[in-house]
Amino acid sequence: MGLDLNSDLGEGFGAWSMGEDAAMLDIVTSANIACGFHAGDPSIMRRTCATAVEKGVRIGAHIGYRDLAGFGRRAMAVAPADLRDETLYQIGALDGFARAAGDRVRYVKPHGALYHAAAADAALADAVLAGLRDYDPALVLLGPAGTQLEKSALAAGTRFVSEGFADRAYTAVGGLAPRGTPGAVLGTDPAVAQAVSLAENGTARVLGGGGSVAVSPESICVHGDTPAAVRMARRIRAALEDAGIAVASFT
């Protein structure tokens, strides 16, 4: 099996744009497309799905909190029942555009604050799984290994794919270092080195020079809003292939 390379895409809104989606879709094998809650709008969703299908990239629903102003990165108190319904709503919205483009949503990945909250809270993780399975029990969940999201997926009988981040530093316990911490977002050279380390050794760098931590991903993420993201992703893919690692979607 190959190693998947994914990116968070379709994260503009109206006249506001973020990232170079078309260029990233020439590089990655899976696209986590915003579903209109933390970013994205119907026209962006349609365009991003169409480009992904044209370029043979798998489509995932990048679900988030209903938080356009905070880009889905603010903690929010959402009841599990509401989160279940909002998960179902977002998947369904994106899948409509994916099907119009000739494919379908194949997996789900939470975004930002929801990613971290559901990884730690069993009730929220269960709510995400309930919405996912209400829409289509065959959907895959992409997320951090060893967390409540993985436990809830396994309990529900949903395939779980573990994710690692090329462009983010980790803490000593295996979580992502908070974005506001100096050094938490890696530059191109460190990100390329980390991607190869993740693939070959199952390890990532600990913020502050504290060695490495075990992370064994089946998919590696390069954030679409990271500075020089396209150049970074292109170099990461080339470095993986030069190391003899096949880059291919997990779906």
Accessible surface in RSA format (square Angstrom, percent):
REM  Atomic radii and reference values for relative SASA: ProtOr
REM  Chains: A
REM  Algorithm: Lee & Richards
REM  Probe-radius: 1.40
REM  Slices: 20
REM RES _ NUM      All-atoms   Total-Side   Main-Chain    Non-polar    All polar
REM                ABS   REL    ABS   REL    ABS   REL    ABS   REL    ABS   REL
RES MET A   1   207.86 107.6 119.29  78.9  88.57 210.9  92.45  78.6 115.40 152.9
RES GLY A   2    29.21  36.0   0.00   N/A  29.21  36.0   2.79   7.7  26.42  59.2
RES LEU A   3    16.16   9.0  14.36  10.3   1.80   4.5  15.03  10.6   1.13   3.0
RES ASP A   4     0.62   0.4   0.24   0.2   0.38   0.9   0.24   0.6   0.38   0.4
RES LEU A   5     0.15   0.1   0.15   0.1   0.00   0.0   0.15   0.1   0.00   0.0
RES ASN A   6     0.00   0.0   0.00   0.0   0.00   0.0   0.00   0.0   0.00   0.0
RES SER A   7     0.00   0.0   0.00   0.0   0.00   0.0   0.00   0.0   0.00   0.0
RES ASP A   8     7.49   5.2   5.49   5.5   2.01   4.7   1.03   2.4   6.46   6.4
RES LEU A   9     1.67   0.9   0.81   0.6   0.87   2.2   1.67   1.2   0.00   0.0
RES GLY A  10     0.23   0.3   0.00   N/A   0.23   0.3   0.18   0.5   0.05   0.1
RES GLU A  11     5.45   3.1   5.07   3.8   0.39   0.9   1.71   3.3   3.74   3.1
RES GLY A  12     4.63   5.7   0.00   N/A   4.63   5.7   2.26   6.2   2.37   5.3
RES PHE A  13    91.60  45.8  88.60  54.9   3.00   7.8  88.60  53.7   3.00   8.6
RES GLY A  14    52.86  65.2   0.00   N/A  52.86  65.2  33.63  92.3  19.23  43.1
RES ALA A  15   117.65 108.2  68.85 106.3  48.80 111.0  81.36 114.6  36.29  96.1
RES TRP A  16   128.36  51.5 120.55  58.4   7.81  18.3 100.81  53.8  27.55  44.7
RES SER A  17    93.19  78.7  74.97 100.1  18.22  42.0  39.41  83.9  53.78  75.3
RES MET A  18    46.40  24.0  34.48  22.8  11.92  28.4  39.77  33.8   6.63   8.8
RES GLY A  19    44.77  55.2   0.00   N/A  44.77  55.2  13.37  36.7  31.40  70.3
RES GLU A  20   115.39  66.2 105.77  80.0   9.62  22.9  42.29  81.8  73.10  59.7
RES ASP A  21    33.07  23.2  28.88  28.7   4.19   9.9  16.50  38.8  16.57  16.5
RES ALA A  22    57.77  53.1  53.78  83.0   3.99   9.1  54.38  76.6   3.38   9.0
RES ALA A  23    28.50  26.2  22.25  34.3   6.25  14.2  26.59  37.4   1.91   5.1
RES MET A  24     0.40   0.2   0.40   0.3   0.00   0.0   0.40   0.3   0.00   0.0
RES LEU A  25     2.88   1.6   0.56   0.4   2.32   5.8   0.56   0.4   2.32   6.2
RES ASP A  26    97.41  68.2  63.80  63.5  33.62  79.5  24.58  57.9  72.83  72.6
RES ILE A  27     9.84   5.6   8.69   6.5   1.16   2.8   9.84   7.1   0.00   0.0
RES VAL A  28     5.38   3.5   0.00   0.0   5.38  13.0   0.00   0.0   5.38  14.6
RES THR A  29    17.39  12.4  14.73  14.9   2.65   6.3  16.61  22.3   0.78   1.2
RES SER A  30     0.00   0.0   0.00   0.0   0.00   0.0   0.00   0.0   0.00   0.0
RES ALA A  31     0.00   0.0   0.00   0.0   0.00   0.0   0.00   0.0   0.00   0.0
RES ASN A  32     0.07   0.0   0.07   0.1   0.00   0.0   0.07   0.2   0.00   0.0
RES ILE A  33     0.07   0.0   0.07   0.1   0.00   0.0   0.07   0.1   0.00   0.0
RES ALA A  34     0.03   0.0   0.00   0.0   0.03   0.1   0.00   0.0   0.03   0.1
RES CYS A  35     4.83   3.7   0.00   0.0   4.83  11.4   0.00   0.0   4.83   5.2
RES GLY A  36    24.51  30.2   0.00   N/A  24.51  30.2   9.82  27.0  14.68  32.9
RES PHE A  37    19.72   9.9  18.95  11.7   0.77   2.0  19.45  11.8   0.27   0.8
RES HIS A  38     1.23   0.7   0.05   0.0   1.17   3.0   0.00   0.0   1.23   1.4
RES ALA A  39     1.09   1.0   0.45   0.7   0.64   1.5   1.09   1.5   0.00   0.0
RES GLY A  40     0.57   0.7   0.00   N/A   0.57   0.7   0.00   0.0   0.57   1.3
RES ASP A  41    22.20  15.6  20.24  20.1   1.97   4.7  14.08  33.1   8.12   8.1
RES PRO A  42    89.28  65.1  88.59  80.8   0.69   2.5  89.05  73.5   0.23   1.4
RES SER A  43    74.36  62.8  67.23  89.7   7.13  16.4  31.42  66.9  42.94  60.2
RES ILE A  44    13.61   7.7  13.61  10.1   0.00   0.0  13.61   9.8   0.00   0.0
RES MET A  45     6.04   3.1   6.04   4.0   0.00   0.0   1.85   1.6   4.18   5.5
RES ARG A  46   133.14  55.9 132.84  67.7   0.30   0.7  44.28  60.5  88.87  53.9
RES ARG A  47   142.27  59.7 137.52  70.1   4.76  11.3  66.23  90.5  76.04  46.1
RES THR A  48     5.92   4.2   3.24   3.3   2.68   6.4   2.68   3.6   3.24   4.9
RES CYS A  49     0.00   0.0   0.00   0.0   0.00   0.0   0.00   0.0   0.00   0.0
RES ALA A  50    46.00  42.3  40.41  62.4   5.58  12.7  41.32  58.2   4.68  12.4
RES THR A  51    26.45  18.8  26.03  26.4   0.43   1.0   8.54  11.5  17.92  27.1
RES ALA A  52     0.00   0.0   0.00   0.0   0.00   0.0   0.00   0.0   0.00   0.0
RES VAL A  53    43.25  28.5  28.67  26.0  14.58  35.1  31.03  27.0  12.22  33.1
RES GLU A  54   140.99  80.9 103.23  78.1  37.77  89.9  45.82  88.6  95.18  77.7
RES LYS A  55    71.56  34.9  39.53  24.3  32.03  76.3  36.77  33.1  34.79  37.1
RES GLY A  56    65.18  80.4   0.00   N/A  65.18  80.4  37.34 102.5  27.84  62.4
RES VAL A  57     5.35   3.5   3.41   3.1   1.94   4.7   3.67   3.2   1.68   4.5
RES ARG A  58    73.12  30.7  73.12  37.3   0.00   0.0   3.80   5.2  69.33  42.0
RES ILE A  59     0.00   0.0   0.00   0.0   0.00   0.0   0.00   0.0   0.00   0.0
RES GLY A  60     0.04   0.1   0.00   N/A   0.04   0.1   0.04   0.1   0.00   0.0
RES ALA A  61     0.00   0.0   0.00   0.0   0.00   0.0   0.00   0.0   0.00   0.0
RES HIS A  62     1.18   0.6   1.18   0.8   0.00   0.0   1.10   1.1   0.09   0.1
RES ILE A  63     0.01   0.0   0.01   0.0   0.00   0.0   0.01   0.0   0.00   0.0
RES GLY A  64     0.38   0.5   0.00   N/A   0.38   0.5   0.00   0.0   0.38   0.8
RES TYR A  65     2.21   1.0   2.08   1.2   0.13   0.3   0.70   0.5   1.51   1.9
RES ARG A  66   152.74  64.1 137.48  70.1  15.25  36.3  55.12  75.3  97.62  59.2
RES ASP A  67     5.59   3.9   0.86   0.9   4.73  11.2   4.64  10.9   0.95   0.9
RES LEU A  68    80.67  44.9  59.55  42.6  21.12  53.1  59.70  41.9  20.98  56.4
RES ALA A  69    98.95  91.0  51.83  80.0  47.11 107.2  64.51  90.8  34.44  91.2
RES GLY A  70    15.23  18.8   0.00   N/A  15.23  18.8   9.66  26.5   5.58  12.5
RES PHE A  71    24.71  12.4  24.70  15.3   0.01   0.0  24.70  15.0   0.01   0.0
RES GLY A  72     0.00   0.0   0.00   N/A   0.00   0.0   0.00   0.0   0.00   0.0
RES ARG A  73    91.18  38.3  65.76  33.5  25.42  60.5  33.21  45.4  57.97  35.1
RES ARG A  74   130.21  54.7 125.72  64.1   4.49  10.7  60.10  82.1  70.11  42.5
RES ALA A  75   100.86  92.7  69.23 106.8  31.63  71.9  71.67 100.9  29.19  77.3
RES MET A  76    79.49  41.2  57.55  38.1  21.93  52.2  66.05  56.2  13.44  17.8
RES ALA A  77   114.95 105.7  69.01 106.5  45.94 104.5  79.06 111.3  35.89  95.1
RES VAL A  78    28.26  18.6  15.97  14.5  12.29  29.6  19.46  16.9   8.80  23.9
RES ALA A  79    51.97  47.8  41.50  64.1  10.46  23.8  47.08  66.3   4.89  13.0
RES PRO A  80    58.95  43.0  58.22  53.1   0.73   2.7  58.58  48.4   0.37   2.3
RES ALA A  81    54.21  49.8  47.33  73.0   6.89  15.7  51.30  72.2   2.91   7.7
RES ASP A  82    76.00  53.2  74.72  74.4   1.28   3.0  10.58  24.9  65.43  65.2
RES LEU A  83     0.59   0.3   0.59   0.4   0.00   0.0   0.59   0.4   0.00   0.0
RES ARG A  84    87.19  36.6  87.19  44.4   0.00   0.0  14.30  19.5  72.89  44.2
RES ASP A  85    70.24  49.2  66.62  66.3   3.61   8.5  27.55  64.8  42.69  42.6
RES GLU A  86    22.83  13.1  22.12  16.7   0.70   1.7   9.59  18.6  13.23  10.8
RES THR A  87     0.03   0.0   0.03   0.0   0.00   0.0   0.00   0.0   0.03   0.1
RES LEU A  88    59.99  33.4  58.54  41.9   1.44   3.6  58.54  41.1   1.44   3.9
RES TYR A  89   145.66  68.0 133.15  75.8  12.51  32.6  94.73  71.2  50.94  62.8
RES GLN A  90     0.41   0.2   0.41   0.3   0.00   0.0   0.00   0.0   0.41   0.3
RES ILE A  91     0.00   0.0   0.00   0.0   0.00   0.0   0.00   0.0   0.00   0.0
RES GLY A  92    25.50  31.5   0.00   N/A  25.50  31.5  15.10  41.4  10.40  23.3
RES ALA A  93    38.46  35.4  21.58  33.3  16.88  38.4  34.38  48.4   4.08  10.8
RES LEU A  94     0.00   0.0   0.00   0.0   0.00   0.0   0.00   0.0   0.00   0.0
RES ASP A  95     1.44   1.0   1.44   1.4   0.00   0.0   0.26   0.6   1.18   1.2
RES GLY A  96    42.84  52.8   0.00   N/A  42.84  52.8  35.11  96.4   7.73  17.3
RES PHE A  97    41.16  20.6  40.09  24.8   1.06   2.8  40.12  24.3   1.03   3.0
RES ALA A  98     0.00   0.0   0.00   0.0   0.00   0.0   0.00   0.0   0.00   0.0
RES ARG A  99   137.82  57.9 120.04  61.2  17.78  42.3  47.21  64.5  90.61  54.9
RES ALA A 100    69.99  64.4  24.15  37.3  45.84 104.3  37.67  53.0  32.32  85.6
RES ALA A 101    30.07  27.7   2.64   4.1  27.43  62.4  14.09  19.8  15.99  42.3
RES GLY A 102    65.42  80.7   0.00   N/A  65.42  80.7  33.32  91.4  32.10  71.9
RES ASP A 103    29.45  20.6  18.45  18.4  11.00  26.0  10.83  25.5  18.62  18.6
RES ARG A 104    86.37  36.3  86.37  44.0   0.00   0.0  21.94  30.0  64.44  39.1
RES VAL A 105     3.71   2.4   0.26   0.2   3.44   8.3   0.26   0.2   3.44   9.3
RES ARG A 106    45.87  19.3  43.11  22.0   2.75   6.5   2.54   3.5  43.33  26.3
RES TYR A 107     0.00   0.0   0.00   0.0   0.00   0.0   0.00   0.0   0.00   0.0
RES VAL A 108     0.00   0.0   0.00   0.0   0.00   0.0   0.00   0.0   0.00   0.0
RES LYS A 109     3.87   1.9   3.87   2.4   0.00   0.0   3.68   3.3   0.18   0.2
RES PRO A 110     0.11   0.1   0.00   0.0   0.11   0.4   0.00   0.0   0.11   0.7
RES HIS A 111     7.44   4.1   6.73   4.7   0.70   1.8   5.85   6.0   1.59   1.8
RES GLY A 112    19.54  24.1   0.00   N/A  19.54  24.1  12.89  35.4   6.65  14.9
RES ALA A 113    15.74  14.5   6.82  10.5   8.92  20.3  13.05  18.4   2.70   7.1
RES LEU A 114     0.16   0.1   0.16   0.1   0.00   0.0   0.16   0.1   0.00   0.0
RES TYR A 115    10.23   4.8  10.23   5.8   0.00   0.0  10.11   7.6   0.11   0.1
RES HIS A 116    91.18  49.8  84.46  58.7   6.72  17.2  49.40  50.9  41.78  48.6
RES ALA A 117    31.45  28.9  20.48  31.6  10.97  25.0  30.63  43.1   0.82   2.2
RES ALA A 118     0.00   0.0   0.00   0.0   0.00   0.0   0.00   0.0   0.00   0.0
RES ALA A 119    16.14  14.8  11.06  17.1   5.08  11.5  11.21  15.8   4.93  13.1
RES ALA A 120    84.86  78.0  52.52  81.1  32.34  73.6  59.66  84.0  25.20  66.7
RES ASP A 121    60.75  42.6  56.50  56.2   4.25  10.0  16.06  37.8  44.69  44.6
RES ALA A 122    47.51  43.7  42.49  65.6   5.01  11.4  42.49  59.8   5.01  13.3
RES ALA A 123    50.20  46.2  40.39  62.3   9.81  22.3  46.88  66.0   3.32   8.8
RES LEU A 124    21.39  11.9  21.39  15.3   0.00   0.0  21.39  15.0   0.00   0.0
RES ALA A 125     0.00   0.0   0.00   0.0   0.00   0.0   0.00   0.0   0.00   0.0
RES ASP A 126    77.87  54.5  72.83  72.5   5.04  11.9  26.70  62.8  51.17  51.0
RES ALA A 127     6.60   6.1   1.27   2.0   5.33  12.1   6.37   9.0   0.23   0.6
RES VAL A 128     0.00   0.0   0.00   0.0   0.00   0.0   0.00   0.0   0.00   0.0
RES LEU A 129     4.89   2.7   4.86   3.5   0.03   0.1   4.89   3.4   0.00   0.0
RES ALA A 130    37.69  34.7  28.29  43.7   9.40  21.4  37.13  52.3   0.56   1.5
RES GLY A 131     0.00   0.0   0.00   N/A   0.00   0.0   0.00   0.0   0.00   0.0
RES LEU A 132     0.00   0.0   0.00   0.0   0.00   0.0   0.00   0.0   0.00   0.0
RES ARG A 133    76.09  31.9  68.99  35.2   7.10  16.9  17.68  24.2  58.41  35.4
RES ASP A 134    91.48  64.1  58.06  57.8  33.41  79.0  15.15  35.6  76.33  76.1
RES TYR A 135    77.60  36.2  53.83  30.6  23.77  61.9  38.05  28.6  39.55  48.8
RES ASP A 136    35.57  24.9  34.45  34.3   1.12   2.6   8.35  19.7  27.22  27.1
RES PRO A 137    79.29  57.8  69.85  63.7   9.44  34.3  70.10  57.9   9.19  57.1
RES ALA A 138    78.72  72.4  49.48  76.4  29.24  66.5  60.52  85.2  18.21  48.2
RES LEU A 139     2.74   1.5   1.15   0.8   1.59   4.0   1.62   1.1   1.12   3.0
RES VAL A 140    10.41   6.9  10.41   9.4   0.00   0.0  10.41   9.0   0.00   0.0
RES LEU A 141     0.00   0.0   0.00   0.0   0.00   0.0   0.00   0.0   0.00   0.0
RES LEU A 142     0.00   0.0   0.00   0.0   0.00   0.0   0.00   0.0   0.00   0.0
RES GLY A 143     0.00   0.0   0.00   N/A   0.00   0.0   0.00   0.0   0.00   0.0
RES PRO A 144    25.72  18.7  25.18  23.0   0.54   2.0  25.72  21.2   0.00   0.0
RES ALA A 145    56.20  51.7  35.38  54.6  20.82  47.4  35.48  50.0  20.72  54.9
RES GLY A 146    60.86  75.1   0.00   N/A  60.86  75.1  34.83  95.6  26.03  58.3
RES THR A 147    28.60  20.3  24.51  24.8   4.09   9.8  28.60  38.4   0.00   0.0
RES GLN A 148    43.71  24.4  42.57  31.1   1.15   2.7   5.76  12.3  37.95  28.8
RES LEU A 149     0.00   0.0   0.00   0.0   0.00   0.0   0.00   0.0   0.00   0.0
RES GLU A 150    43.25  24.8  43.25  32.7   0.00   0.0   4.21   8.2  39.03  31.9
RES LYS A 151   121.87  59.5 114.31  70.1   7.56  18.0  70.17  63.2  51.70  55.1
RES SER A 152     7.73   6.5   2.61   3.5   5.12  11.8   3.26   6.9   4.48   6.3
RES ALA A 153     0.00   0.0   0.00   0.0   0.00   0.0   0.00   0.0   0.00   0.0
RES LEU A 154   116.02  64.6  95.87  68.6  20.15  50.7  97.61  68.6  18.41  49.5
RES ALA A 155    94.64  87.0  49.65  76.6  44.99 102.3  62.46  88.0  32.18  85.2
RES ALA A 156    35.30  32.5  14.04  21.7  21.26  48.4  26.07  36.7   9.22  24.4
RES GLY A 157    64.26  79.2   0.00   N/A  64.26  79.2  36.19  99.3  28.08  62.9
RES THR A 158     4.06   2.9   0.00   0.0   4.06   9.7   1.39   1.9   2.67   4.0
RES ARG A 159   104.70  44.0  89.46  45.6  15.24  36.3  61.18  83.6  43.52  26.4
RES PHE A 160    21.31  10.7   4.65   2.9  16.65  43.3   4.65   2.8  16.65  47.7
RES VAL A 161     0.00   0.0   0.00   0.0   0.00   0.0   0.00   0.0   0.00   0.0
RES SER A 162    10.22   8.6  10.22  13.6   0.00   0.0   7.21  15.3   3.01   4.2
RES GLU A 163     6.36   3.7   0.00   0.0   6.36  15.1   0.00   0.0   6.36   5.2
RES GLY A 164     0.00   0.0   0.00   N/A   0.00   0.0   0.00   0.0   0.00   0.0
RES PHE A 165     8.37   4.2   8.37   5.2   0.00   0.0   8.37   5.1   0.00   0.0
RES ALA A 166     0.00   0.0   0.00   0.0   0.00   0.0   0.00   0.0   0.00   0.0
RES ASP A 167     0.24   0.2   0.24   0.2   0.00   0.0   0.24   0.6   0.00   0.0
RES ARG A 168    10.76   4.5  10.76   5.5   0.00   0.0   0.84   1.1   9.92   6.0
RES ALA A 169     0.11   0.1   0.11   0.2   0.00   0.0   0.11   0.2   0.00   0.0
RES TYR A 170     7.80   3.6   7.80   4.4   0.00   0.0   6.53   4.9   1.27   1.6
RES THR A 171    42.67  30.3  39.23  39.8   3.44   8.2  42.08  56.5   0.59   0.9
RES ALA A 172    78.44  72.1  55.19  85.2  23.25  52.9  55.90  78.7  22.54  59.7
RES VAL A 173   140.47  92.4 104.90  95.0  35.57  85.7 112.03  97.3  28.44  77.1
RES GLY A 174    27.23  33.6   0.00   N/A  27.23  33.6   9.88  27.1  17.36  38.9
RES GLY A 175    32.85  40.5   0.00   N/A  32.85  40.5  31.63  86.8   1.22   2.7
RES LEU A 176    28.70  16.0  10.49   7.5  18.21  45.8  10.49   7.4  18.21  49.0
RES ALA A 177     0.81   0.7   0.81   1.2   0.00   0.0   0.81   1.1   0.00   0.0
RES PRO A 178    89.35  65.1  79.76  72.7   9.59  34.9  89.35  73.8   0.00   0.0
RES ARG A 179    81.72  34.3  61.11  31.2  20.61  49.1  37.62  51.4  44.10  26.7
RES GLY A 180    77.10  95.1   0.00   N/A  77.10  95.1  44.41 121.9  32.69  73.2
RES THR A 181    50.01  35.6  42.49  43.1   7.52  17.9  32.81  44.1  17.21  26.0
RES PRO A 182   122.57  89.3 101.13  92.2  21.45  78.0 113.44  93.7   9.13  56.7
RES GLY A 183    46.30  57.1   0.00   N/A  46.30  57.1  30.82  84.6  15.48  34.7
RES ALA A 184     0.52   0.5   0.00   0.0   0.52   1.2   0.00   0.0   0.52   1.4
RES VAL A 185    56.32  37.1  35.56  32.2  20.76  50.0  35.56  30.9  20.76  56.3
RES LEU A 186     9.89   5.5   5.56   4.0   4.33  10.9   7.88   5.5   2.01   5.4
RES GLY A 187    41.80  51.5   0.00   N/A  41.80  51.5  33.78  92.7   8.01  17.9
RES THR A 188    19.19  13.7  12.10  12.3   7.09  16.9   6.50   8.7  12.70  19.2
RES ASP A 189    91.46  64.1  84.14  83.7   7.32  17.3  31.24  73.5  60.22  60.1
RES PRO A 190    49.04  35.7  40.30  36.7   8.74  31.8  47.55  39.3   1.49   9.3
RES ALA A 191     0.00   0.0   0.00   0.0   0.00   0.0   0.00   0.0   0.00   0.0
RES VAL A 192    17.55  11.5  17.53  15.9   0.01   0.0  17.53  15.2   0.01   0.0
RES ALA A 193    63.49  58.4  51.00  78.7  12.49  28.4  58.78  82.8   4.71  12.5
RES GLN A 194     6.53   3.7   1.74   1.3   4.79  11.4   6.46  13.8   0.07   0.1
RES ALA A 195     0.06   0.1   0.06   0.1   0.00   0.0   0.06   0.1   0.00   0.0
RES VAL A 196    32.44  21.3  32.44  29.4   0.00   0.0  32.44  28.2   0.00   0.0
RES SER A 197    27.52  23.3  25.60  34.2   1.92   4.4  18.94  40.3   8.57  12.0
RES LEU A 198     3.74   2.1   0.00   0.0   3.74   9.4   0.00   0.0   3.74  10.1
RES ALA A 199    32.96  30.3   0.85   1.3  32.11  73.1   4.01   5.6  28.95  76.7
RES GLU A 200   101.09  58.0  63.91  48.4  37.18  88.5  23.70  45.8  77.39  63.2
RES ASN A 201   102.30  70.5  71.50  69.1  30.80  74.2  21.57  51.9  80.73  78.0
RES GLY A 202    12.22  15.1   0.00   N/A  12.22  15.1   7.69  21.1   4.54  10.2
RES THR A 203    35.24  25.1  35.24  35.7   0.00   0.0  27.70  37.2   7.54  11.4
RES ALA A 204     1.91   1.8   0.00   0.0   1.91   4.3   1.91   2.7   0.00   0.0
RES ARG A 205   105.65  44.4 100.36  51.2   5.28  12.6  32.06  43.8  73.59  44.6
RES VAL A 206    13.28   8.7  11.80  10.7   1.48   3.6  11.80  10.3   1.48   4.0
RES LEU A 207    46.97  26.2  31.77  22.7  15.20  38.2  32.06  22.5  14.91  40.1
RES GLY A 208    74.70  92.1   0.00   N/A  74.70  92.1  40.01 109.8  34.68  77.7
RES GLY A 209    71.28  87.9   0.00   N/A  71.28  87.9  36.88 101.2  34.40  77.0
RES GLY A 210    54.91  67.7   0.00   N/A  54.91  67.7  32.70  89.7  22.22  49.8
RES GLY A 211    51.12  63.0   0.00   N/A  51.12  63.0  40.99 112.5  10.13  22.7
RES SER A 212    75.62  63.9  45.95  61.3  29.67  68.4  17.70  37.7  57.92  81.1
RES VAL A 213    22.58  14.9  17.40  15.8   5.18  12.5  22.58  19.6   0.00   0.0
RES ALA A 214    84.49  77.7  62.39  96.3  22.11  50.3  62.73  88.3  21.77  57.7
RES VAL A 215    21.02  13.8  14.89  13.5   6.13  14.8  21.01  18.3   0.01   0.0
RES SER A 216    83.04  70.2  65.29  87.1  17.75  40.9  43.86  93.4  39.18  54.9
RES PRO A 217    16.09  11.7   0.71   0.6  15.38  55.9   1.51   1.2  14.58  90.6
RES GLU A 218    71.91  41.3  66.55  50.3   5.36  12.8  37.79  73.1  34.12  27.9
RES SER A 219     0.00   0.0   0.00   0.0   0.00   0.0   0.00   0.0   0.00   0.0
RES ILE A 220     0.00   0.0   0.00   0.0   0.00   0.0   0.00   0.0   0.00   0.0
RES CYS A 221     0.00   0.0   0.00   0.0   0.00   0.0   0.00   0.0   0.00   0.0
RES VAL A 222     0.00   0.0   0.00   0.0   0.00   0.0   0.00   0.0   0.00   0.0
RES HIS A 223    16.09   8.8  16.09  11.2   0.00   0.0   3.54   3.7  12.55  14.6
RES GLY A 224     6.00   7.4   0.00   N/A   6.00   7.4   3.14   8.6   2.87   6.4
RES ASP A 225    39.17  27.4  13.63  13.6  25.54  60.4   9.38  22.1  29.79  29.7
RES THR A 226    10.98   7.8   2.92   3.0   8.06  19.2   4.69   6.3   6.29   9.5
RES PRO A 227   106.93  77.9  91.60  83.5  15.33  55.7 103.25  85.2   3.68  22.9
RES ALA A 228    60.47  55.6  31.80  49.1  28.67  65.2  47.60  67.0  12.87  34.1
RES ALA A 229     8.50   7.8   4.89   7.5   3.61   8.2   4.89   6.9   3.61   9.6
RES VAL A 230    15.19  10.0  14.50  13.1   0.69   1.7  14.50  12.6   0.69   1.9
RES ARG A 231   130.56  54.8 128.42  65.5   2.15   5.1  49.76  68.0  80.80  49.0
RES MET A 232     0.97   0.5   0.97   0.6   0.00   0.0   0.97   0.8   0.00   0.0
RES ALA A 233     0.00   0.0   0.00   0.0   0.00   0.0   0.00   0.0   0.00   0.0
RES ARG A 234   128.51  54.0 126.66  64.6   1.85   4.4  59.99  82.0  68.52  41.5
RES ARG A 235    86.76  36.4  81.98  41.8   4.77  11.4  34.81  47.6  51.94  31.5
RES ILE A 236     0.00   0.0   0.00   0.0   0.00   0.0   0.00   0.0   0.00   0.0
RES ARG A 237    63.26  26.6  63.26  32.2   0.00   0.0  15.68  21.4  47.58  28.8
RES ALA A 238    48.13  44.3  43.36  66.9   4.77  10.9  47.74  67.2   0.39   1.0
RES ALA A 239    22.79  20.9  14.50  22.4   8.29  18.9  19.76  27.8   3.02   8.0
RES LEU A 240     0.29   0.2   0.29   0.2   0.00   0.0   0.29   0.2   0.00   0.0
RES GLU A 241    84.40  48.5  66.88  50.6  17.52  41.7  27.64  53.5  56.76  46.3
RES ASP A 242   129.80  90.9  91.56  91.1  38.24  90.4  32.39  76.2  97.42  97.2
RES ALA A 243    42.74  39.3   8.50  13.1  34.25  77.9  21.55  30.3  21.20  56.1
RES GLY A 244    69.65  85.9   0.00   N/A  69.65  85.9  36.14  99.2  33.51  75.0
RES ILE A 245    32.68  18.6  27.49  20.5   5.19  12.5  31.83  22.9   0.85   2.3
RES ALA A 246    66.36  61.0  51.53  79.5  14.82  33.7  60.89  85.7   5.47  14.5
RES VAL A 247    16.33  10.7   0.00   0.0  16.33  39.3   0.00   0.0  16.33  44.3
RES ALA A 248    42.99  39.5  39.43  60.8   3.57   8.1  42.29  59.6   0.70   1.9
RES SER A 249    36.09  30.5  12.42  16.6  23.66  54.5  12.42  26.5  23.66  33.1
RES PHE A 250    15.96   8.0   3.88   2.4  12.08  31.4   9.40   5.7   6.56  18.8
RES THR A 251    41.72  29.7   7.40   7.5  34.32  81.8  32.68  43.9   9.04  13.7
END  Absolute sums over single chains surface
CHAIN  1 A     9951.1       6987.8       2963.3       5720.4       4230.7
END  Absolute sums over all chains
TOTAL          9951.1       6987.8       2963.3       5720.4       4230.7
